Amino acid sequence: MKKLRIAWLLTSAFYYWQPTMKSLSQLFAETKVFTSRWHGYAPGLENSFQVEVVGERKIVSLTKSEQSYGDNFTYLPLTIIKPLFTFKPDVIFSNSFGMWTLLVLLLKPIMRWRVVIAYEGSSPGVDYRHSAPRLALRRMMVSLADACISNSQRGGDYLKTVLNCPPEQLFVHPYEVPLPHILAVESPAPDESLTNRVKPPLKNDSACVFLFVGGVIARKGLNFLLEACRQLESQEKGNYELWVVGDGGQKADLECWSEEQGLKERIRWWGRVDYAGLGSYFHQADVFIFPTLEDTWGMVVLEALVCGKPVLCSQLAGACELIQEGKNGFIFDPREPQILAQKMAQFLEQPSLAAILGEQAKTLMEQYSPEQAAQFLGRVAETLCPLSTP
């Protein structure tokens, strides 16, 4: 066990962060997550890493956009200072360019800790390329940081070419990755505490099940996926179902539209499902579809791949970099539903295609495990503090 003290500052330590935090804690016992939004440990990861909740975050929406993240400001409690002083980390990984990142950068000369800016990925709604004040502040923060990391090459390019991160201080590798066994629930045992929304019935073996998981909001592009289904229906393309797992402001309107278009028997609306129940949906589906109009990363893509499902992935998601065309899925422009319909039709015309691509999907994810993500973070930390390990 290595002796480096590592702090992770996460505005929201949601479940998809936790597999890597567990593996990092197994490499560096003195690893601690500080967060302002805590949902509890993911099932199977209870007490697998240290966590301290520091106040509550407040998100102020400056401008709203239906098809983008919009312009937001996140207030984070300044009380983070005392816990960090007590913990005395050698290296701090701080998520994005928020208040906590700025604070730890300004305190660097006093505390002598090393600071890594973790930028999940690049997208128009979070890059602020047309905001001179924001870019100036971010460039200043990058100049003060010891290193920057990103899940995607797209995020790395933004850090390097827009924010002027020196190449030798930039590290790119997926670090938000799922743990397979958390989602490995193919047929949950009967549990009276679970609703039918958590435990779906067994699929009809004769139908190809396409799966969507996400918020039913404009940014996620579900309306384009439904239009692709309408086109499949008009072409009488095979036997399939679309399972929609999620909830949001567009749900009622899209359900109504689907019925009007004759898709009532094709679309199954499951509503919101607890994270512990998602594995059943992933495993019963044949193909996962992610039609997002903007996502810096897209963890659901990796969750589908690790479950051995091919993915039809929007080119506007950071995680599309993991899709190898024709090997573990296909990439498409979500604003062209006719193209998406053609790609969906391939799985209907070639029933064995989903299984073939699914096996390759699972093989690909072997190189993106939480253990490898933790090793990547460890290499970054040790590069900054080479004398802190035995």
C-alpha positions as CSV (number, residue, x, y, z in Angstrom):
1,M,0.0,0.0,0.0
2,K,1.4,3.4,-1.0
3,K,1.6,6.3,1.4
4,L,0.6,9.2,-0.8
5,R,-2.4,11.2,0.7
6,I,-4.9,11.9,-2.1
7,A,-8.0,14.1,-1.9
8,W,-10.8,14.1,-4.5
9,L,-13.0,17.2,-4.6
10,L,-16.3,16.2,-6.2
11,T,-19.3,18.5,-6.3
12,S,-21.5,15.4,-6.6
13,A,-20.1,12.0,-5.7
14,F,-22.7,10.0,-7.7
15,Y,-22.6,6.3,-8.1
16,Y,-20.6,6.3,-11.3
17,W,-17.6,7.9,-9.6
18,Q,-17.4,5.3,-6.9
19,P,-15.8,2.2,-8.5
20,T,-12.7,4.2,-9.3
21,M,-12.6,5.7,-5.8
22,K,-12.7,2.2,-4.4
23,S,-9.8,1.0,-6.5
24,L,-7.8,4.1,-5.9
25,S,-8.3,3.6,-2.1
26,Q,-6.9,0.1,-2.5
27,L,-3.7,1.5,-4.0
28,F,-3.5,4.5,-1.7
29,A,-5.1,3.9,1.7
30,E,-5.0,7.6,2.5
31,T,-7.5,8.6,-0.2
32,K,-10.5,10.7,0.7
33,V,-13.5,12.1,-1.2
34,F,-14.9,15.5,-0.3
35,T,-18.3,16.2,-1.7
36,S,-21.2,18.6,-1.4
37,R,-23.7,16.1,-2.7
38,W,-23.8,12.5,-1.4
39,H,-26.3,9.9,-2.5
40,G,-24.8,7.2,-0.3
41,Y,-22.6,4.3,-1.4
42,A,-23.5,2.4,-4.5
43,P,-24.7,-1.2,-3.8
44,G,-21.7,-3.4,-3.3
45,L,-19.3,-0.5,-2.6
46,E,-20.4,0.2,1.0
47,N,-17.6,1.8,3.0
48,S,-15.0,1.0,0.3
49,F,-13.5,4.5,0.5
50,Q,-13.5,7.5,2.8
51,V,-16.0,10.2,2.2
52,E,-16.7,13.5,3.9
53,V,-19.8,15.6,3.1
54,V,-19.0,19.3,3.2
55,G,-22.1,21.5,3.2
56,E,-24.5,21.6,0.2
57,R,-24.0,22.9,-3.3
58,K,-26.4,25.4,-4.9
59,I,-26.8,25.6,-8.7
60,V,-27.8,28.9,-10.1
61,S,-29.1,28.8,-13.7
62,L,-27.9,31.9,-15.6
63,T,-29.4,31.0,-18.9
64,K,-31.4,28.0,-19.9
65,S,-31.1,25.9,-23.0
66,E,-33.3,23.0,-23.9
67,Q,-30.7,21.2,-26.0
68,S,-27.6,22.1,-24.1
69,Y,-26.3,22.2,-20.5
70,G,-27.0,25.9,-20.3
71,D,-25.1,28.6,-18.5
72,N,-24.9,27.7,-14.8
73,F,-23.0,28.8,-11.7
74,T,-22.5,26.3,-8.9
75,Y,-22.0,27.7,-5.4
76,L,-19.9,25.4,-3.2
77,P,-19.4,25.9,0.6
78,L,-16.2,27.6,1.6
79,T,-16.1,25.3,4.6
80,I,-14.1,22.9,2.5
81,I,-10.9,24.7,3.7
82,K,-11.0,23.3,7.3
83,P,-11.4,19.6,6.3
84,L,-8.6,19.9,3.8
85,F,-6.3,21.6,6.4
86,T,-7.1,18.6,8.7
87,F,-6.5,16.0,6.1
88,K,-3.3,17.5,4.7
89,P,-3.3,15.9,1.2
90,D,-0.2,15.6,-0.9
91,V,-2.3,15.7,-4.1
92,I,-5.7,17.1,-4.8
93,F,-7.8,16.1,-7.7
94,S,-10.5,18.8,-8.2
95,N,-13.4,18.3,-10.5
96,S,-13.7,21.0,-13.2
97,F,-13.2,24.8,-12.8
98,G,-15.5,25.5,-9.8
99,M,-15.0,27.4,-6.6
100,W,-13.2,24.5,-4.8
101,T,-10.7,24.2,-7.6
102,L,-10.0,28.0,-7.4
103,L,-9.6,27.8,-3.6
104,V,-7.1,25.0,-3.5
105,L,-5.1,26.6,-6.3
106,L,-4.9,29.9,-4.4
107,L,-3.8,28.0,-1.2
108,K,-1.1,26.0,-3.0
109,P,1.8,28.3,-1.9
110,I,0.7,28.0,1.7
111,M,-0.2,24.3,1.9
112,R,2.3,23.0,-0.7
113,W,-0.1,20.5,-2.1
114,R,-0.2,19.5,-5.7
115,V,-3.4,20.2,-7.6
116,V,-4.8,18.3,-10.6
117,I,-7.8,19.7,-12.5
118,A,-10.1,16.9,-13.6
119,Y,-12.1,18.0,-16.7
120,E,-14.6,15.3,-17.5
121,G,-14.9,16.1,-21.2
122,S,-15.4,18.9,-23.7
123,S,-18.8,20.1,-25.1
124,P,-20.2,23.4,-26.2
125,G,-22.4,23.9,-23.1
126,V,-19.5,23.6,-20.6
127,D,-16.5,24.9,-22.6
128,Y,-17.6,28.6,-22.7
129,R,-15.4,29.2,-25.8
130,H,-17.2,32.5,-26.5
131,S,-17.0,33.9,-22.9
132,A,-13.8,35.8,-22.6
133,P,-14.0,36.3,-18.8
134,R,-14.6,32.6,-18.2
135,L,-11.8,31.5,-20.5
136,A,-9.4,34.0,-18.9
137,L,-10.2,32.6,-15.4
138,R,-9.8,29.0,-16.7
139,R,-6.5,29.7,-18.3
140,M,-5.3,31.3,-15.1
141,M,-6.4,28.2,-13.2
142,V,-4.7,25.8,-15.6
143,S,-1.5,27.9,-15.3
144,L,-1.5,27.5,-11.5
145,A,-2.3,23.7,-11.6
146,D,0.3,21.0,-11.6
147,A,-1.6,18.8,-14.1
148,C,-4.9,18.3,-15.9
149,I,-6.7,15.1,-16.7
150,S,-9.7,14.3,-18.9
151,N,-11.7,11.2,-19.8
152,S,-11.6,11.9,-23.5
153,Q,-9.2,13.1,-26.2
154,R,-11.8,15.8,-27.0
155,G,-11.5,17.1,-23.4
156,G,-7.7,16.9,-23.6
157,D,-7.6,18.9,-26.8
158,Y,-9.7,21.6,-25.2
159,L,-7.4,21.8,-22.2
160,K,-4.3,22.0,-24.5
161,T,-5.4,24.2,-27.4
162,V,-8.0,26.5,-25.7
163,L,-6.7,26.7,-22.1
164,N,-3.0,26.3,-22.9
165,C,-2.2,23.3,-20.7
166,P,1.4,22.3,-21.4
167,P,1.5,18.9,-23.1
168,E,3.7,17.4,-20.4
169,Q,1.1,18.3,-17.8
170,L,-1.8,16.8,-19.6
171,F,-3.0,13.2,-19.1
172,V,-5.9,11.6,-20.9
173,H,-7.5,8.3,-20.0
174,P,-11.1,7.3,-19.0
175,Y,-11.3,7.5,-15.2
176,E,-15.1,7.5,-14.8
177,V,-15.7,3.8,-15.5
178,P,-18.2,1.2,-14.2
179,L,-17.7,-1.8,-12.1
180,P,-19.2,-4.8,-14.0
181,H,-20.6,-6.8,-11.0
182,I,-22.7,-3.8,-9.9
183,L,-24.7,-4.1,-13.1
184,A,-24.4,-7.9,-13.4
185,V,-28.0,-8.6,-12.4
186,E,-29.6,-10.5,-15.2
187,S,-32.7,-11.7,-13.5
188,P,-33.3,-10.2,-10.0
189,A,-34.8,-12.4,-7.4
190,P,-38.4,-11.6,-6.6
191,D,-38.5,-8.8,-4.0
192,E,-41.8,-7.4,-2.8
193,S,-40.1,-4.0,-2.1
194,L,-39.3,-3.6,-5.7
195,T,-41.9,-2.2,-8.1
196,N,-42.3,-3.4,-11.7
197,R,-40.4,-0.4,-12.8
198,V,-37.3,-1.7,-11.1
199,K,-37.7,-5.4,-12.1
200,P,-38.9,-5.6,-15.7
201,P,-40.6,-8.8,-17.1
202,L,-38.5,-11.1,-19.2
203,K,-38.2,-9.8,-22.8
204,N,-39.9,-11.4,-25.7
205,D,-37.2,-13.5,-27.3
206,S,-38.5,-12.9,-30.7
207,A,-38.2,-9.1,-30.4
208,C,-35.0,-7.0,-30.6
209,V,-35.0,-4.8,-27.6
210,F,-33.4,-1.3,-28.0
211,L,-32.7,0.4,-24.7
212,F,-32.6,4.1,-23.8
213,V,-31.5,5.2,-20.3
214,G,-31.4,8.8,-19.3
215,G,-33.4,11.9,-18.5
216,V,-36.4,12.4,-20.7
217,I,-35.4,16.0,-21.5
218,A,-34.6,17.7,-24.8
219,R,-30.8,17.5,-24.4
220,K,-30.9,13.7,-24.4
221,G,-32.4,13.5,-27.9
222,L,-35.1,10.9,-27.2
223,N,-37.4,12.7,-29.6
224,F,-35.0,11.9,-32.5
225,L,-34.9,8.3,-31.4
226,L,-38.7,8.1,-31.4
227,E,-38.7,9.6,-34.9
228,A,-36.3,6.9,-36.0
229,C,-38.7,4.3,-34.6
230,R,-41.5,5.9,-36.6
231,Q,-39.5,5.6,-39.8
232,L,-38.8,1.9,-39.0
233,E,-42.5,1.4,-38.5
234,S,-43.4,3.0,-41.8
235,Q,-40.9,0.6,-43.5
236,E,-42.2,-2.4,-41.6
237,K,-38.7,-3.2,-40.4
238,G,-38.9,-6.3,-38.2
239,N,-40.0,-7.0,-34.7
240,Y,-38.6,-4.8,-32.0
241,E,-39.3,-2.9,-28.8
242,L,-37.8,0.3,-27.4
243,W,-37.5,0.4,-23.7
244,V,-37.3,3.9,-22.2
245,V,-35.8,4.0,-18.7
246,G,-35.9,7.5,-17.2
247,D,-38.2,10.4,-16.4
248,G,-38.3,14.1,-17.2
249,G,-40.3,17.0,-18.5
250,Q,-40.7,15.7,-22.0
251,K,-42.2,12.3,-21.0
252,A,-45.9,13.1,-21.2
253,D,-45.6,14.9,-24.6
254,L,-43.4,12.1,-26.1
255,E,-45.7,9.4,-24.9
256,C,-48.6,11.2,-26.5
257,W,-46.7,11.7,-29.7
258,S,-45.7,8.0,-29.8
259,E,-49.3,6.9,-29.5
260,E,-50.4,9.3,-32.3
261,Q,-47.7,7.8,-34.5
262,G,-48.9,4.2,-33.9
263,L,-45.9,3.3,-31.7
264,K,-47.8,2.4,-28.6
265,E,-47.1,-1.3,-28.9
266,R,-43.4,-0.6,-29.7
267,I,-42.4,1.7,-26.8
268,R,-42.3,0.6,-23.2
269,W,-42.0,3.5,-20.7
270,W,-40.5,2.3,-17.4
271,G,-40.0,5.6,-15.7
272,R,-37.2,6.3,-13.3
273,V,-35.3,3.2,-12.0
274,D,-33.0,3.1,-9.0
275,Y,-29.4,2.5,-9.9
276,A,-29.4,-0.9,-8.2
277,G,-32.1,-2.1,-10.6
278,L,-30.5,-0.9,-13.9
279,G,-28.5,-4.1,-14.5
280,S,-31.6,-6.0,-15.3
281,Y,-32.6,-3.6,-18.1
282,F,-29.1,-3.6,-19.6
283,H,-28.8,-7.4,-19.6
284,Q,-32.3,-8.0,-21.1
285,A,-31.8,-5.4,-23.9
286,D,-30.0,-6.3,-27.2
287,V,-28.7,-2.8,-28.2
288,F,-28.2,0.4,-26.3
289,I,-28.9,3.7,-28.0
290,F,-27.6,7.1,-26.7
291,P,-29.0,9.9,-28.9
292,T,-27.8,12.8,-26.8
293,L,-27.4,16.3,-28.2
294,E,-24.7,17.1,-25.7
295,D,-22.8,15.1,-23.1
296,T,-19.3,15.7,-21.9
297,W,-18.8,12.0,-21.3
298,G,-21.9,9.6,-21.1
299,M,-21.4,7.0,-18.4
300,V,-24.4,5.0,-19.6
301,V,-22.4,4.2,-22.8
302,L,-19.7,2.5,-20.7
303,E,-22.3,0.7,-18.6
304,A,-23.9,-0.8,-21.7
305,L,-20.5,-1.8,-23.1
306,V,-19.4,-3.5,-19.9
307,C,-22.7,-5.4,-19.9
308,G,-21.8,-6.7,-23.3
309,K,-24.2,-4.6,-25.4
310,P,-23.4,-2.9,-28.7
311,V,-24.0,0.8,-28.6
312,L,-25.5,3.2,-31.1
313,C,-23.8,6.4,-29.9
314,S,-24.3,10.0,-30.7
315,Q,-21.3,11.7,-32.1
316,L,-22.0,14.5,-29.6
317,A,-21.2,12.4,-26.6
318,G,-17.6,12.3,-25.3
319,A,-17.8,8.6,-24.8
320,C,-18.3,8.1,-28.6
321,E,-14.5,7.8,-28.6
322,L,-14.9,4.3,-27.2
323,I,-17.1,3.2,-30.1
324,Q,-15.2,1.3,-32.8
325,E,-17.4,1.6,-35.9
326,G,-18.8,-1.8,-36.8
327,K,-17.0,-3.6,-34.0
328,N,-18.8,-2.7,-30.8
329,G,-21.4,-0.3,-32.2
330,F,-21.9,2.6,-34.5
331,I,-21.7,6.4,-34.2
332,F,-24.4,8.6,-35.7
333,D,-25.6,12.2,-35.8
334,P,-28.7,12.3,-33.6
335,R,-30.2,15.2,-35.7
336,E,-30.5,12.7,-38.6
337,P,-33.1,10.1,-37.4
338,Q,-33.2,8.5,-40.9
339,I,-29.6,7.5,-40.5
340,L,-30.3,6.2,-37.0
341,A,-33.2,4.2,-38.3
342,Q,-30.9,2.6,-40.9
343,K,-28.4,1.6,-38.2
344,M,-31.2,0.1,-36.0
345,A,-32.5,-1.8,-39.1
346,Q,-29.1,-3.6,-39.4
347,F,-29.8,-5.4,-36.1
348,L,-33.3,-6.3,-37.2
349,E,-32.0,-7.7,-40.5
350,Q,-29.1,-9.5,-39.0
351,P,-30.4,-11.1,-35.7
352,S,-26.9,-12.4,-34.7
353,L,-25.3,-8.9,-35.1
354,A,-26.1,-7.7,-31.5
355,A,-24.5,-10.8,-29.9
356,I,-21.4,-10.6,-32.1
357,L,-20.8,-6.9,-31.4
358,G,-21.7,-7.3,-27.8
359,E,-18.9,-9.8,-27.2
360,Q,-16.4,-7.3,-28.7
361,A,-17.9,-4.5,-26.5
362,K,-17.2,-6.5,-23.4
363,T,-13.7,-7.3,-24.5
364,L,-13.0,-3.6,-25.2
365,M,-14.0,-2.7,-21.7
366,E,-11.4,-4.9,-20.2
367,Q,-8.9,-2.1,-20.8
368,Y,-11.1,0.4,-19.1
369,S,-11.7,-1.1,-15.7
370,P,-11.8,0.8,-12.4
371,E,-8.4,-0.8,-11.5
372,Q,-6.8,0.6,-14.6
373,A,-8.4,4.0,-14.0
374,A,-7.0,4.0,-10.5
375,Q,-3.6,3.1,-11.8
376,F,-3.8,6.0,-14.2
377,L,-4.7,8.4,-11.4
378,G,-1.9,6.9,-9.3
379,R,0.7,7.5,-12.0
380,V,-0.4,11.1,-12.3
381,A,-0.2,11.6,-8.5
382,E,3.2,9.9,-8.3
383,T,4.5,12.0,-11.2
384,L,3.8,15.1,-9.1
385,C,5.0,13.7,-5.8
386,P,7.7,11.1,-6.6
387,L,9.3,11.3,-3.1
388,S,6.1,10.5,-1.3
389,T,6.0,6.8,-2.0
390,P,8.4,4.2,-0.4
